[in-house]
Every structure is written in C-alpha cells, then in structure tokens.
C-alpha cells in the first residue's frame, strides 16, 4: 500500500485542479518538464499526495502551472512545515501577496485617492457581496 501523507493538503488539490484546467494546452509531462522534474510522474505523485513540493521548486512549478508563485508558496509552506508553523512564518514575515491581490490593492488606492482608507463594516460588507459571501 502506497502512503499518501500529503493527500489532503491544499497544494495537492490545487495542483490536481490546475493540471485539469491546463489539459487542453499542455500535458502533465509538459508541466513536469517545465517545472524541471526529470521524472514526469512527479506531478502525479504531488497530485496524489505521495510527495510534497520542495520549496525551491515553487517558482518553476508556478510557471509551469501558470499560476502565481506567491499563492503556490503559501500552499507549499503549509504542506512543508504544517499549518501552525506556516501561520507563524506568515505572521512574522507577512502574507505573500499574489499578483491578483496586488491589482486589487492598486485599485483600492486609486479609488480612494491614496488616502489609506480604513476598512469599515460597510466596505467589508461590499467586498463580501462581490464574492457572494
């Protein structure tokens, strides 16, 4: 029986979803090669949770998966060192900000006239409404 210690991690689920989303553009072997893996089965092992992603592979894997490296790093940290330790690293060094989140921040700054607006209950409710929450 093969062990799958990382099978329920967000990273394993994300990689599985991205491979499916990219299926019309590239094969799993293409993704593995673009990420620098010699063994094309490494992507399968990551998806199934049999192997975790080495943190130094994140930039190349993010490029191959056509996703934001900061987002993938956040998932990989949790997988590599556990949720509590990852949360501690983020608390100390700050949350990795994705390119999409940076675009939101630029728009908020522009819309507010760069006034550093406080997040009010009303503005929070508006943001949640955008996302159907």
KEKE-3310 file (N, C-alpha, C; in steps of 0.2 Angstrom, whole numbers, plus 5000, padded with zeros to 4 digits):
npx = (5004:5003:5009:5001:5005:5002:4990:4978:4981:4980:4989:4991:4978:4976:4986:4981:4969:4974:4981:4971:4964:4973:4974:4970:4980:4993:5002:5003:5016:5023:5021:5028:5041:5043:5043:5055:5057:5064:5058:5043:5032:5032:5023:5011:5013:5013:5000:4993:4997:5007:5020:5028:5030:5046:5052:5061:5057:5046:5045:5047:5038:5026:5027:5025:5013:5006:5002:5001:5016:5018:5006:5006:5017:5013:5004:5013:5021:5013:5011:5024:5029:5018:5003:5002:5016:5018:5008:5014:5026:5021:5015:5026:5034:5025:5010:5011:5009:4998:4999:4986:4980:4988:4984:4971:4974:4980:4970:4961:4969:4969:4955:4952:4959:4972:4971:4973:4962:4952:4946:4930:4914:4905:4912:4918:4907:4903:4914:4913:4900:4903:4910:4900:4897)
npy = (4994:5011:5025:5041:5054:5068:5070:5076:5090:5107:5111:5099:5097:5109:5108:5097:5102:5112:5106:5099:5110:5115:5105:5106:5114:5109:5094:5083:5079:5089:5099:5094:5094:5108:5112:5107:5094:5079:5066:5063:5058:5064:5075:5068:5061:5072:5077:5066:5066:5059:5064:5079:5096:5103:5118:5125:5123:5130:5142:5138:5128:5135:5143:5133:5129:5140:5149:5160:5163:5167:5163:5149:5146:5149:5139:5128:5130:5127:5114:5109:5113:5112:5118:5127:5131:5137:5147:5155:5159:5167:5176:5183:5187:5192:5191:5182:5191:5189:5192:5195:5200:5211:5219:5222:5229:5240:5246:5249:5259:5269:5271:5277:5288:5288:5288:5280:5272:5266:5250:5248:5242:5243:5244:5232:5223:5226:5221:5208:5205:5206:5194:5185:5182)
npz = (5000:4995:5004:5007:5013:5011:5005:5008:5007:5003:4993:4985:4981:4973:4963:4957:4952:4943:4934:4927:4922:4913:4904:4890:4884:4888:4892:4906:4907:4900:4909:4920:4914:4912:4924:4929:4933:4931:4931:4925:4932:4944:4945:4946:4958:4967:4965:4970:4983:4987:4987:4992:4987:4984:4992:4984:4971:4969:4961:4947:4946:4948:4936:4926:4930:4927:4937:4951:4959:4973:4978:4977:4984:4997:4999:4998:5009:5020:5017:5018:5031:5040:5046:5058:5059:5047:5048:5058:5051:5042:5050:5055:5044:5035:5024:5009:4994:4981:4963:4958:4970:4972:4961:4965:4977:4971:4964:4975:4981:4971:4969:4981:4981:4986:5000:5011:5016:5030:5034:5035:5042:5032:5020:5021:5020:5007:5000:5003:4997:4983:4982:4984:4998)
capx = (5000:5007:5007:4999:5004:5000:4984:4973:4984:4978:4993:4989:4971:4977:4990:4977:4964:4977:4983:4965:4962:4978:4974:4969:4986:4999:5001:5006:5023:5025:5021:5034:5047:5044:5045:5062:5057:5066:5053:5036:5027:5032:5017:5006:5015:5011:4993:4990:4999:5013:5026:5027:5034:5052:5051:5065:5054:5040:5045:5047:5031:5021:5027:5023:5005:5003:4999:5005:5021:5016:5000:5008:5022:5008:5001:5018:5023:5008:5012:5031:5030:5012:4998:5004:5022:5017:5005:5019:5030:5017:5014:5032:5036:5019:5007:5013:5003:4998:4998:4979:4979:4991:4980:4965:4976:4982:4963:4958:4972:4967:4949:4952:4964:4978:4970:4974:4955:4950:4941:4924:4910:4901:4916:4919:4901:4903:4918:4910:4895:4906:4912:4894:4898)
capy = (5000:5017:5030:5047:5059:5075:5069:5081:5096:5112:5111:5093:5098:5114:5105:5092:5106:5116:5101:5098:5116:5116:5099:5107:5117:5105:5088:5083:5078:5096:5103:5092:5096:5115:5113:5105:5087:5074:5061:5066:5055:5068:5079:5063:5060:5078:5077:5061:5067:5054:5068:5086:5100:5106:5125:5129:5121:5133:5147:5134:5124:5140:5145:5128:5128:5146:5152:5165:5159:5168:5159:5142:5146:5149:5132:5124:5131:5123:5107:5108:5113:5112:5124:5131:5134:5141:5153:5158:5162:5172:5182:5186:5190:5194:5186:5183:5194:5187:5197:5197:5204:5217:5223:5224:5235:5246:5249:5252:5265:5273:5273:5281:5294:5286:5291:5275:5271:5261:5245:5249:5237:5244:5242:5225:5220:5227:5217:5201:5205:5205:5187:5181:5179)
capz = (5000:4995:5008:5004:5018:5009:5000:5009:5008:4998:4987:4981:4977:4969:4958:4953:4948:4938:4928:4923:4919:4908:4899:4883:4882:4889:4895:4913:4905:4898:4915:4924:4911:4913:4932:4930:4935:4926:4931:4923:4936:4950:4945:4948:4965:4970:4965:4974:4990:4989:4988:4993:4983:4988:4991:4979:4965:4968:4955:4941:4946:4947:4929:4923:4931:4925:4942:4955:4963:4980:4981:4977:4990:5003:4999:4999:5016:5024:5016:5020:5038:5044:5046:5063:5058:5041:5050:5061:5047:5038:5055:5056:5038:5031:5020:5002:4991:4974:4958:4958:4976:4971:4957:4970:4981:4967:4963:4981:4982:4966:4970:4987:4980:4990:5007:5016:5019:5035:5032:5039:5041:5026:5015:5021:5018:5000:4997:5003:4992:4977:4981:4986:5005)
cpx = (5004:5004:5006:4999:5002:4994:4979:4975:4981:4982:4992:4983:4972:4981:4985:4972:4968:4979:4977:4963:4967:4978:4974:4975:4992:4997:5004:5014:5026:5026:5027:5040:5048:5045:5052:5062:5059:5061:5046:5031:5027:5026:5011:5007:5012:5004:4990:4992:5004:5019:5024:5032:5040:5051:5055:5062:5048:5040:5044:5040:5026:5021:5024:5015:5002:4999:5003:5010:5020:5011:5002:5013:5018:5006:5007:5021:5019:5010:5019:5032:5024:5009:5000:5011:5021:5013:5010:5024:5027:5016:5020:5034:5031:5016:5009:5007:5004:4998:4991:4978:4982:4987:4974:4968:4978:4975:4960:4962:4970:4960:4948:4956:4970:4977:4971:4967:4955:4945:4935:4919:4906:4905:4918:4913:4901:4908:4916:4904:4898:4908:4906:4894:4893)
cpy = (5006:5022:5037:5053:5066:5075:5074:5088:5101:5112:5105:5094:5104:5112:5101:5097:5110:5112:5100:5104:5117:5111:5101:5111:5113:5099:5088:5082:5085:5100:5101:5094:5104:5116:5111:5098:5083:5068:5064:5063:5059:5072:5074:5062:5066:5078:5072:5062:5062:5058:5075:5090:5103:5114:5128:5127:5126:5138:5143:5131:5129:5142:5139:5127:5135:5149:5157:5161:5161:5164:5152:5141:5146:5142:5127:5124:5127:5116:5105:5108:5113:5118:5129:5135:5139:5148:5158:5162:5168:5178:5186:5190:5193:5189:5187:5185:5192:5193:5200:5202:5211:5222:5226:5230:5241:5250:5252:5259:5271:5276:5278:5287:5294:5289:5286:5274:5265:5256:5246:5243:5237:5242:5235:5221:5221:5222:5210:5200:5203:5197:5182:5178:5183)
cpz = (5000:5000:5005:5010:5017:5005:5002:5010:5002:4992:4983:4977:4972:4962:4953:4949:4942:4932:4924:4919:4913:4903:4892:4880:4883:4893:4902:4912:4904:4905:4920:4921:4912:4920:4933:4933:4930:4926:4930:4928:4943:4950:4948:4956:4969:4971:4970:4981:4992:4990:4989:4988:4987:4986:4986:4972:4964:4962:4948:4940:4945:4939:4925:4924:4929:4931:4946:4959:4971:4982:4981:4983:4997:5004:5001:5006:5021:5023:5019:5028:5043:5045:5052:5062:5052:5043:5054:5057:5043:5043:5055:5050:5033:5026:5013:4998:4983:4969:4957:4964:4975:4966:4961:4974:4977:4965:4969:4982:4977:4967:4976:4987:4985:4997:5012:5020:5024:5032:5037:5038:5035:5020:5015:5019:5010:4997:4997:4998:4985:4976:4984:4993:5009)
residu = (UNK:UNK:UNK:UNK:UNK:UNK:UNK:UNK:UNK:UNK:UNK:UNK:UNK:UNK:UNK:UNK:UNK:UNK:UNK:UNK:UNK:UNK:UNK:UNK:UNK:UNK:UNK:UNK:UNK:UNK:UNK:UNK:UNK:UNK:UNK:UNK:UNK:UNK:UNK:UNK:UNK:UNK:UNK:UNK:UNK:UNK:UNK:UNK:UNK:UNK:UNK:UNK:UNK:UNK:UNK:UNK:UNK:UNK:UNK:UNK:UNK:UNK:UNK:UNK:UNK:UNK:UNK:UNK:UNK:UNK:UNK:UNK:UNK:UNK:UNK:UNK:UNK:UNK:UNK:UNK:UNK:UNK:UNK:UNK:UNK:UNK:UNK:UNK:UNK:UNK:UNK:UNK:UNK:UNK:UNK:UNK:UNK:UNK:UNK:UNK:UNK:UNK:UNK:UNK:UNK:UNK:UNK:UNK:UNK:UNK:UNK:UNK:UNK:UNK:UNK:UNK:UNK:UNK:UNK:UNK:UNK:UNK:UNK:UNK:UNK:UNK:UNK:UNK:UNK:UNK:UNK:UNK:UNK)
# end
